Each structure stands twice: as structure tokens, then as C-alpha cells.
Amino acid sequence: MTSIINLNRDIPAIAIITMNRPEAANALSLTMLHGLSDVLNELQSDDSVRCVILTGAGDKAFCAGADLKERAGMNETEVTQTVKLIGDTISNVEKLPQPVIAAINGAAFGGGLELALACDIRLATKTAKMGLTETSLGIIPGAGGTQRLPRIIGTAKAKELIFTAKRIDAFEAERIGLISTISDNNQLLNEALSLANEIARNAPIAVQAAKKAINQGIESDLKTGLEIEEIGYRKTLHTSDRLEGLNAFKEKRKPVFTGE
């Protein structure tokens, strides 16, 4: 039986997570959430992985958000528990030490867009559509959307999108800084892999320290942020990779970083 979450480790230093439920628009069922949590736990401490790509199966949906058909059969307590599970799982994507690229291959609505917001970089196909549509269902984004979207695109624009439950296309998403790159449908994964390889060839301790400094610093005042940066910088000073970088520069060759 095909797994509902596929983890591809065939490419050195890169892990590709595919949400594999195209018949349900890759909606976040309980089974998918538990499978994704297991994969994230596996990658959390895997030093061989330098970059992660998260995408959906098929060409119609990245992730349609919560599985509303499954939720219709839940009582209030079960709904509350499921919403917490979605939020915790999405936060665990953000907490991965490695950079995470969302390859948005189609629709990303509600919790699906919240999942993409927890990634570090977002790419999308020309035909992708996205939006936080919860207010049209009588609720609000409950898995980080009200917090992450303003930090990415600015408060006023985030309010507009959330208050109106507006669905936008990839070109508008790129214009407002929600995504970085638009790709042809058949080139999305190749472009994500190209970007992942660019990241993976750099010193992994330094890349992870930079991610941590950015994520923590943006929540702080400038003085605290600079202190966080200094801590991250000091962490890289005593690594073999720093010496390798210096030697490679002097020898006019590409560095070979080992993560040590």
C-alpha cells in the first residue's frame, strides 16, 4: 500500500517529503498528520540532511488544509484536539534545524497555506492558488496563520487577506512576497531541487545557525537580535568547516563541508 507520506532520501543531503493523498487534495487527515509528525521527528536529528523539500502529490493541490469530511464526524473535543495536532505539526516543520522549501504544486488553502508559511522558502507553480479562507467558514486560522502571514507579508496585507478570505494566484503571491519564485508546473520540483542543492553545498552548521538567528531575531528587538546573531557566529568559529572554507578560498577551489 502506498504511504500517505512519502520520504525520498535518494538525493544526497536532501530529503523530499510528499503529502500523498491527491484524491483528497492532500488534506490533513489524522493519518497524514501522524505520518508527517513521524517524518519530522526522523529528520530533526539527522545530520546527513542539509535541506528539506515539502510538496504534495499530483498537480492540483499542495494541501487543501484540514480534512473537513473527517472533521464533520468529530465531536467538539475531538475537533479541539485535531486543531492542536495540526498546529503542533506545522510548528514542528518550522522547528526543523534544516532549511525547508515548500514546493507549492497547486491549491494551498487554510491549513495548507499555514503549512507552507512554516517553511523557510516558498516556490509555486503558475497555476497555484492560495489563501487563508477560514473566516468564510466561521472560524479563524488556527495553525499559525494569523501570526506567520503578517511576519512574512506585513500586517495590513495579511489583515486584508484574512478578513476577506481572499484566494490569490501565484503572481499576486509573488508580488506581495508570499512566495519567492513562480515555476512551470513540470519544473517546480527541479527548481526546488536546484535551490536545495545551492543550500546544501554550504556549511550546514553555518546554515542552521543562520536560520536560528533569523527566526529568533525577528521576534526580538534589534539589540537582542544582534546578541542572538553573535551567539550563532561564535558557534561557527570552532568548526572544521570554517577552516575548510578559508583554505578553499586561499586554494581557489570549492569547499567540501562535512558538518563538523
C-alpha positions in Angstrom: 0.0 0.0 0.0 1.3 3.5 -0.9 2.2 5.5 2.1 0.2 8.7 2.8 3.5 10.5 3.5 6.5 9.7 1.2 10.0 10.5 2.3 12.5 10.4 -0.6 16.2 10.2 0.6 17.7 9.2 -2.8 19.4 12.6 -3.4 22.4 13.1 -1.1 21.9 15.8 1.7 18.3 16.5 0.5 15.0 15.0 1.9 11.8 15.3 -0.1 8.5 14.9 1.8 5.5 14.4 -0.3 1.9 14.5 1.1 0.4 11.7 -0.9 -3.3 12.0 -0.8 -4.1 13.6 -4.2 -7.6 12.1 -4.3 -8.4 14.3 -1.3 -6.4 17.3 -2.3 -3.7 16.2 0.2 -6.0 17.3 3.0 -4.6 16.9 6.6 -6.3 13.8 7.9 -5.3 12.4 11.2 -3.4 9.7 9.5 -1.5 12.2 7.4 -0.7 14.4 10.4 0.7 11.4 12.4 2.7 10.3 9.4 4.1 13.8 8.8 5.0 14.1 12.5 6.9 10.8 12.4 8.9 12.0 9.4 9.7 15.3 11.0 10.9 13.6 14.1 13.2 11.4 12.0 14.7 14.4 10.2 15.0 16.6 13.3 18.2 14.8 14.4 19.5 13.6 11.0 22.8 15.5 10.3 23.1 14.0 6.9 20.1 16.1 5.7 21.0 19.6 4.8 17.8 20.8 3.2 14.2 19.6 3.1 11.6 20.0 0.4 7.9 19.7 1.2 5.4 19.2 -1.6 2.1 17.5 -2.5 1.3 14.6 -4.8 -0.4 15.4 -8.1 -0.7 18.7 -9.9 -3.9 20.1 -8.4 -3.2 20.6 -4.7 -0.3 21.2 -2.4 -2.6 20.8 0.6 -6.3 21.8 0.9 -5.9 22.2 4.7 -7.9 20.3 7.3 -9.9 17.3 6.2 -13.4 18.8 6.6 -15.1 15.5 5.8 -13.3 13.7 8.6 -13.9 16.6 10.9 -17.7 16.6 10.3 -17.8 13.3 12.2 -15.9 14.6 15.2 -17.3 16.0 18.5 -16.2 19.3 19.9 -13.4 17.8 22.0 -12.0 15.8 19.0 -12.1 18.9 16.9 -10.1 20.8 19.5 -7.6 18.0 19.8 -7.2 17.8 16.0 -6.7 21.6 15.6 -4.0 21.4 18.2 -2.4 18.5 16.4 -2.4 20.5 13.1 -0.8 23.5 14.9 1.8 21.4 16.6 2.7 19.5 13.4 3.1 22.8 11.5 5.2 24.3 14.2 7.5 21.2 14.1 8.1 22.0 10.4 9.2 25.4 11.4 11.4 23.9 14.2 13.4 21.7 11.8 17.0 22.8 12.0 17.4 22.4 8.3 16.0 24.9 5.8 12.7 23.8 4.4 11.4 24.7 0.9 7.7 24.5 0.2 7.1 23.4 -3.4 3.5 24.5 -3.8 2.3 22.4 -6.7 -1.4 23.5 -6.6 -4.0 24.8 -4.2 -2.9 25.7 -0.7 -5.8 26.9 1.4 -6.4 27.2 5.1 -4.1 24.8 7.0 -2.4 24.0 3.7 -1.2 27.6 3.4 -0.4 27.7 7.1 1.9 24.6 6.5 3.7 26.5 3.7 4.1 29.6 5.9 6.0 27.5 8.4 8.6 26.7 5.7 11.6 28.9 5.1 11.2 29.5 1.4 8.1 29.0 -0.8 8.0 28.3 -4.6 4.8 27.8 -6.5 3.5 26.8 -9.9 1.9 29.3 -12.3 -1.5 27.6 -11.6 -1.2 27.5 -7.8 -3.9 29.3 -5.8 -3.6 30.1 -2.1 -5.4 31.8 0.8 -6.4 31.7 4.4 -10.1 31.2 3.9 -11.2 30.4 7.4 -13.3 33.4 8.1 -15.6 32.3 5.2 -16.3 29.2 7.3 -17.0 31.0 10.6 -13.6 30.4 12.1 -10.1 32.0 12.0 -6.8 30.5 11.0 -5.8 28.3 13.9 -2.5 26.8 13.0 -0.3 29.9 12.9 -1.8 31.8 10.0 -2.6 35.0 12.0 0.9 35.1 13.3 3.1 33.9 10.4 1.4 35.6 7.5 1.9 39.2 8.9 5.5 38.5 9.6 6.0 37.4 6.0 4.0 39.9 4.0 3.2 42.7 6.5 0.4 43.4 8.9 -2.0 45.4 6.6 -1.9 43.0 3.7 -2.2 40.0 6.0 -5.3 41.5 7.6 -6.8 42.1 4.2 -6.3 38.5 3.0 -7.5 37.0 6.3 -10.6 39.3 6.8 -11.7 38.8 3.2 -10.8 35.1 3.0 -9.5 36.0 -0.5 -7.9 33.4 -2.7 -4.9 34.7 -4.7 -2.9 33.3 -7.6 0.8 32.7 -7.8 1.5 36.0 -9.5 -0.2 38.0 -6.7 1.5 35.8 -4.1 4.9 36.6 -5.6 4.1 40.3 -5.9 3.4 40.6 -2.1 6.4 38.4 -1.1 4.4 35.4 -0.1 6.4 33.2 -2.5 9.8 33.7 -3.9 9.6 32.1 -7.4 6.9 31.0 -9.9 7.6 27.9 -11.9 6.1 26.0 -14.8 4.2 23.0 -13.4 6.6 20.5 -14.8 9.6 22.3 -13.5 8.6 23.0 -9.9 10.4 20.1 -8.3 13.5 20.7 -10.4 13.7 24.3 -9.3 13.2 23.3 -5.7 15.9 20.8 -6.0 18.2 23.3 -7.7 17.7 25.7 -4.8 18.1 22.9 -2.2 21.4 21.9 -3.8 22.6 25.5 -3.6 21.8 25.5 0.1 23.2 22.0 0.8 26.6 22.8 -0.7 27.2 25.4 2.1 28.4 24.7 5.6 25.4 23.0 7.4 26.3 24.3 10.9 26.5 27.8 9.5 23.3 27.5 7.5 21.4 26.1 10.6 22.9 28.8 12.8 21.8 31.5 10.3 18.2 30.0 10.2 18.1 30.0 14.0 19.4 33.6 14.3 16.8 34.9 11.7 13.9 33.0 13.3 14.7 34.1 16.8 15.9 37.5 16.0 12.8 38.6 14.1 10.8 38.0 17.3 13.2 40.3 19.2 14.3 43.9 19.4 17.4 44.8 17.4 19.8 44.7 20.4 18.6 41.2 21.4 18.7 40.1 17.7 22.3 41.1 17.4 23.2 39.2 20.5 21.5 36.1 19.1 23.5 36.6 15.9 26.7 36.8 17.9 25.9 33.5 19.6 25.3 31.9 16.2 28.5 33.3 14.8 30.6 32.1 17.8 29.2 28.6 17.2 30.7 28.5 13.7 34.2 29.8 14.8 35.4 26.5 16.2 34.2 24.3 13.4 36.3 22.4 10.9 34.0 23.7 8.2 35.1 27.3 8.9 38.8 26.3 8.3 37.8 24.4 5.2 36.1 27.5 3.9 39.2 29.6 4.5 41.5 27.0 2.9 39.3 26.6 -0.1 39.2 30.3 -0.6 43.0 30.5 -0.5 43.4 27.5 -2.8 40.8 28.8 -5.2 38.7 25.6 -5.1 35.2 24.7 -4.0 35.0 23.8 -0.3 33.9 20.4 0.9 31.9 20.9 4.1 31.5 17.9 6.5 29.2 19.5 9.1 32.0 19.4 11.7 
